[in-house]
Amino acid sequence: MTFKLYPLLSHLPITVFIVAYLKRPWLISLTSVLASFLCCQPPRWIGTALGEVFDSVSINHVSYIAAAFLTYCFLRKYAVTSVRHLIERSVSSCLLFGAMPAFYYLFEYVGFPV
């Protein structure tokens, strides 16, 4: 039950924080949270793969943290400006940009068969 409630327990407060404190529109806030979820997946995959290769949970965690840091640095340098411009451009571009992470999120947590 907690796994199914995880999106509400973790991501909804972050979205509300972005709206209330950072004064961003709801759509941009929700799209940002969904996109950040999608950006966390490659480090998770890397951590899982290396953890399996070395048969070690510690390697899984360490490689996840290292990959998350490298992903952050890469995205901060090459993607932030373009993505910010894209989601602030119009409602339709924000919806288009947010659709892919929203569907990924839906399939990940609701459990639709792929």
MOKA-V365354 format. One record per run of one state. SS is the DSSP state (helix for helix, strand for strand, loop for the rest). FROM is the first residue (numbers start at 0). LEN is the number of residues. If there is no record, write none. Layout:
# MOKA-V365354
ss=(SS	SS)
from=(FROM	FROM)
len=(LEN	LEN)
This chain:
# MOKA-V365354
ss=(loop	helix	loop	helix	loop	helix	loop	helix	loop	helix	loop)
from=(0	1	20	25	53	56	78	79	89	90	110)
len=(1	19	5	28	3	22	1	10	1	20	4)
